[in-house]
Amino acid sequence: MLRRRVRAYVSHRGEYLGTLDIGQVDSPWWSEAQSVNAAVDAKLGTEVAICRLLTVVPDGDHGPRGGEVAYHVEVLGAPTRQHLNESPVDDWAAIIAPHPLRSAWATPDGVRDLLDWATAAADRPLRGKSWQWKT
């Protein structure tokens, strides 16, 4: 069975916190976010949202599935930092830099704006955990 090996570049309000090696997740599809969210949530002890896919090293000739994948992940609360590698990354400015082809929600502020919109549209506070299915 094909699997993804996942690394997360973690931020809070766009500030770099560190990288997190997740290891393997069950779903091989690069755009599938639920298993990545659950793994990152468990390691950091807070809800997260995947902003975007950063890099992919495919696993053979299998199209958009399997291999080594890195995501930019925004934490929505105060994380437990014990699993984070807080070593600086040289390309952090490029990771969070605006890009004209990037969707508005695929940024730290965009994630928060989307959750605020959902709360306003429901006209009541959101209850329970929100789940992201795709990125």
C-alpha positions in Angstrom: 0.0 0.0 0.0 1.3 3.5 -0.9 1.7 5.8 2.0 2.8 9.4 2.5 5.8 10.3 4.7 4.9 13.7 6.1 6.9 16.7 7.4 5.1 19.9 8.6 6.6 23.4 8.6 4.6 24.8 11.6 3.6 28.5 12.2 1.4 30.4 14.5 0.0 33.6 13.0 2.7 33.3 10.3 5.6 33.1 12.8 7.8 30.1 12.2 7.7 27.7 15.2 9.7 24.7 13.8 9.4 21.5 11.7 7.6 18.4 12.8 8.3 14.9 11.3 5.0 13.1 11.3 6.2 9.8 9.8 3.7 7.9 7.7 0.0 8.6 7.3 -2.5 6.1 6.0 -3.9 8.0 3.0 -1.4 8.3 0.1 -3.2 11.2 -1.6 -1.2 14.4 -1.4 -4.3 16.7 -1.1 -6.0 14.6 1.6 -5.6 16.6 4.8 -7.6 14.7 7.5 -4.9 12.2 8.4 -2.2 14.8 8.4 -4.3 17.2 10.6 -5.0 14.3 13.1 -1.3 13.4 13.3 -0.2 17.1 13.8 -3.0 17.8 16.3 -1.9 14.8 18.3 1.7 15.8 18.4 1.1 19.5 19.1 -1.9 19.2 21.3 -3.9 21.9 19.5 -6.0 22.3 16.3 -4.2 23.0 13.1 -5.0 23.9 9.5 -2.9 22.9 6.5 -2.2 26.1 4.5 -0.7 24.4 1.5 1.5 21.6 0.1 5.1 22.7 -0.1 7.2 19.9 -1.6 6.7 16.4 -3.0 9.1 13.7 -3.7 6.9 11.1 -5.4 7.0 7.4 -4.6 7.7 5.9 -8.0 5.3 6.4 -10.9 2.0 6.7 -8.9 0.9 10.3 -9.8 -0.4 12.4 -7.0 0.0 9.8 -4.2 2.6 8.4 -2.0 6.1 9.6 -1.3 7.6 12.3 0.9 5.5 15.3 1.3 5.9 18.6 3.2 3.1 21.0 4.2 2.9 24.5 5.7 0.7 24.0 8.8 -0.8 26.8 10.9 -1.5 26.1 14.6 -4.8 27.6 15.8 -3.9 27.5 19.5 -0.9 27.2 21.8 1.1 24.1 20.8 3.1 21.7 22.8 6.6 22.3 21.5 8.4 19.1 22.7 8.1 17.5 19.2 9.1 20.5 17.2 12.5 20.9 15.7 13.0 24.7 16.2 16.1 24.9 14.0 15.7 27.8 11.5 14.9 27.1 7.9 16.5 29.2 5.2 13.5 29.5 3.0 10.8 30.5 5.6 10.3 33.9 4.0 9.6 32.2 0.6 7.2 29.7 2.3 5.0 32.5 3.6 5.5 35.1 0.9 2.3 36.0 -1.0 1.9 34.6 -4.5 -0.7 35.7 -7.1 -1.7 32.1 -7.9 -2.2 31.0 -4.2 -5.8 30.8 -2.9 -6.6 33.4 -0.3 -7.3 30.7 2.3 -3.9 29.1 1.8 -2.2 31.5 4.2 -2.1 31.8 8.0 -4.4 34.8 7.9 -6.6 33.2 5.3 -7.2 30.1 7.5 -8.3 32.3 10.4 -10.5 34.5 8.1 -12.2 31.4 6.8 -13.0 30.2 10.3 -14.2 33.7 11.3 -16.5 33.7 8.2 -17.9 30.3 9.1 -18.7 31.5 12.6 -20.4 34.7 11.3 -22.3 32.7 8.6 -23.6 30.3 11.3 -24.5 33.3 13.5 -23.3 31.4 16.5 -20.0 30.1 17.9 -18.7 27.0 16.2 -18.9 24.0 18.5 -16.6 21.0 18.5 -13.6 20.5 16.3 -13.4 21.6 12.8 -11.9 19.1 10.3 -10.1 19.9 7.1 -10.6 17.3 4.4 -8.5 18.6 1.5 -5.8 21.1 0.8 
